[in-house]
Amino acid sequence: MGKSIINYSVLKGKIRAFASLAGRAATRPALLLYYVLRSRETPFKDKVTIFTIK
Protein backbone atom coordinates (compact mmCIF):
# COMPACT_ATOMS: atom_id res chain seq x y z
CA MET A 1 0.00 0.00 0.00
CA GLY A 2 1.20 3.55 -0.75
CA LYS A 3 2.17 6.32 1.59
CA SER A 4 -0.65 7.79 3.65
CA ILE A 5 -1.75 11.35 2.95
CA ILE A 6 -2.64 11.70 6.63
CA ASN A 7 0.13 12.33 9.15
CA TYR A 8 -1.36 10.49 12.12
CA SER A 9 1.28 11.60 14.60
CA VAL A 10 0.50 15.25 13.84
CA LEU A 11 -3.24 14.56 14.04
CA LYS A 12 -2.82 12.79 17.37
CA GLY A 13 -0.85 15.75 18.76
CA LYS A 14 -3.55 18.16 17.65
CA ILE A 15 -6.25 16.05 19.29
CA ARG A 16 -4.19 15.91 22.49
CA ALA A 17 -3.84 19.72 22.53
CA PHE A 18 -7.57 20.11 21.81
CA ALA A 19 -8.45 17.65 24.59
CA SER A 20 -6.51 19.59 27.20
CA LEU A 21 -8.48 22.73 26.37
CA ALA A 22 -11.92 21.36 25.48
CA GLY A 23 -12.49 18.60 28.02
CA ARG A 24 -13.77 15.05 27.79
CA ALA A 25 -17.21 15.65 26.27
CA ALA A 26 -15.88 17.67 23.35
CA THR A 27 -12.91 15.37 22.79
CA ARG A 28 -14.90 12.16 22.35
CA PRO A 29 -16.08 12.97 18.78
CA ALA A 30 -12.53 13.94 17.79
CA LEU A 31 -11.19 10.63 19.10
CA LEU A 32 -13.91 8.70 17.30
CA LEU A 33 -12.90 10.39 14.05
CA TYR A 34 -9.26 9.59 14.74
CA TYR A 35 -9.99 5.89 15.16
CA VAL A 36 -12.23 5.84 12.08
CA LEU A 37 -9.37 7.37 10.10
CA ARG A 38 -6.88 4.83 11.48
CA SER A 39 -9.11 1.86 10.70
CA ARG A 40 -8.12 -0.23 7.69
CA GLU A 41 -11.81 -1.03 7.25
CA THR A 42 -12.70 2.59 6.50
CA PRO A 43 -12.69 3.20 2.74
CA PHE A 44 -10.23 5.82 1.47
CA LYS A 45 -13.10 7.82 -0.06
CA ASP A 46 -14.72 8.14 3.38
CA LYS A 47 -11.44 9.29 4.93
CA VAL A 48 -11.10 12.03 2.31
CA THR A 49 -14.72 13.06 2.90
CA ILE A 50 -14.04 13.53 6.62
CA PHE A 51 -11.26 16.00 5.85
CA THR A 52 -13.22 17.93 3.21
CA ILE A 53 -16.31 18.61 5.32
CA LYS A 54 -16.41 22.24 6.36
Backbone bond lengths (Angstrom), bond angles and torsions (degrees), N, CA, C in turn:
res aa  C-N    CA-C-N  psi(-1)  N-CA   C-N-CA  omega(-1)  CA-C   N-CA-C  phi
1 M - - - 1.450 - - 1.523 108.06 -
2 G 1.350 116.79 148.36 1.455 122.33 -177.37 1.514 113.67 -75.09
3 K 1.296 114.19 178.16 1.463 121.18 179.82 1.531 109.99 -68.32
4 S 1.310 115.81 140.55 1.458 121.54 -179.94 1.527 110.64 -73.92
5 I 1.330 115.71 143.61 1.465 119.34 176.12 1.525 110.86 -85.93
6 I 1.320 116.04 -6.22 1.463 121.62 -178.97 1.521 108.95 -105.67
7 N 1.313 117.32 125.06 1.456 121.26 176.01 1.531 106.91 -90.25
8 Y 1.328 115.74 97.23 1.461 120.62 -173.41 1.518 113.41 -67.00
9 S 1.313 118.12 -30.49 1.465 119.09 178.93 1.527 110.43 -68.52
10 V 1.319 117.70 -37.17 1.466 120.94 176.48 1.527 109.72 -67.93
11 L 1.331 116.10 -44.34 1.463 120.45 179.25 1.523 111.03 -60.17
12 K 1.322 116.60 -43.45 1.467 120.84 179.40 1.533 111.06 -62.36
13 G 1.318 116.88 -40.68 1.470 120.64 177.30 1.516 112.25 -63.36
14 K 1.333 116.25 -39.34 1.461 120.00 178.61 1.522 111.55 -67.37
15 I 1.329 116.15 -38.80 1.468 119.57 177.26 1.519 109.98 -65.76
16 R 1.320 117.13 -40.14 1.474 120.79 178.76 1.531 110.58 -61.63
17 A 1.332 117.21 -44.26 1.473 120.85 178.97 1.531 110.30 -64.63
18 F 1.333 116.72 -41.66 1.463 121.71 178.05 1.522 110.29 -62.13
19 A 1.332 116.77 -42.60 1.466 121.36 -177.46 1.516 111.80 -62.58
20 S 1.321 116.73 -37.88 1.465 118.84 -178.59 1.517 111.69 -68.32
21 L 1.317 117.38 -25.57 1.464 120.93 179.30 1.528 112.77 -93.78
22 A 1.318 117.19 -37.09 1.462 121.07 -170.11 1.522 114.61 -91.07
23 G 1.317 117.49 -27.83 1.458 119.65 -178.30 1.518 112.70 95.02
24 R 1.318 114.82 174.35 1.466 122.17 -172.63 1.531 113.43 -64.67
25 A 1.327 117.67 -45.81 1.467 120.38 -175.15 1.524 112.10 -63.39
26 A 1.301 117.51 -38.97 1.463 120.82 -179.90 1.521 111.84 -79.01
27 T 1.312 117.76 -23.88 1.460 121.52 -176.98 1.522 112.64 -80.21
28 R 1.306 117.58 -28.16 1.471 120.61 -177.46 1.525 112.82 -54.13
29 P 1.333 121.17 -49.50 1.472 119.88 178.29 1.531 112.82 -60.80
30 A 1.319 117.47 -36.34 1.462 120.55 178.64 1.527 110.73 -65.44
31 L 1.322 117.02 -40.42 1.467 120.38 177.68 1.521 111.77 -67.92
32 L 1.319 117.07 -37.75 1.466 120.11 176.80 1.531 110.36 -61.25
33 L 1.323 116.48 -43.61 1.463 119.78 177.15 1.518 111.36 -62.61
34 Y 1.323 117.01 -40.34 1.457 121.33 178.77 1.533 110.58 -58.33
35 Y 1.322 116.79 -47.57 1.455 120.05 -178.20 1.531 112.16 -70.96
36 V 1.319 117.71 -31.34 1.466 120.35 173.59 1.528 109.50 -64.57
37 L 1.321 116.69 -42.08 1.460 120.59 179.14 1.527 112.00 -66.52
38 R 1.309 117.83 -34.60 1.467 122.00 -179.13 1.534 112.49 -76.95
39 S 1.306 117.36 -21.50 1.455 121.44 -175.73 1.528 111.40 -67.82
40 R 1.311 115.72 133.67 1.468 120.83 175.66 1.522 110.75 -73.19
41 E 1.312 117.13 -16.61 1.462 121.14 -179.54 1.523 112.54 -81.88
42 T 1.329 117.71 -14.66 1.454 121.27 179.02 1.525 109.02 -80.85
43 P 1.341 117.55 123.00 1.458 120.03 179.61 1.537 111.74 -62.09
44 F 1.327 115.60 146.82 1.462 121.59 -179.28 1.530 111.03 -55.99
45 K 1.325 116.96 -41.09 1.468 121.43 179.78 1.527 111.13 -57.61
46 D 1.319 117.24 -39.92 1.468 121.14 178.86 1.519 111.68 -68.36
47 K 1.332 116.48 -36.64 1.467 120.40 177.60 1.521 110.97 -64.00
48 V 1.321 116.78 -42.59 1.466 121.23 178.27 1.527 110.10 -64.83
49 T 1.315 116.69 -39.47 1.470 120.96 179.07 1.527 110.79 -61.08
50 I 1.308 118.33 -39.93 1.463 121.74 179.71 1.521 110.20 -59.03
51 F 1.322 117.00 -41.04 1.457 120.51 -177.86 1.515 114.05 -79.17
52 T 1.325 117.90 -17.28 1.469 119.91 -178.32 1.518 113.25 -97.46
53 I 1.310 118.19 -6.74 1.466 121.25 176.93 1.505 109.35 -71.70
54 K 1.301 116.16 130.59 1.477 120.72 -179.04 1.499 111.49 -107.53
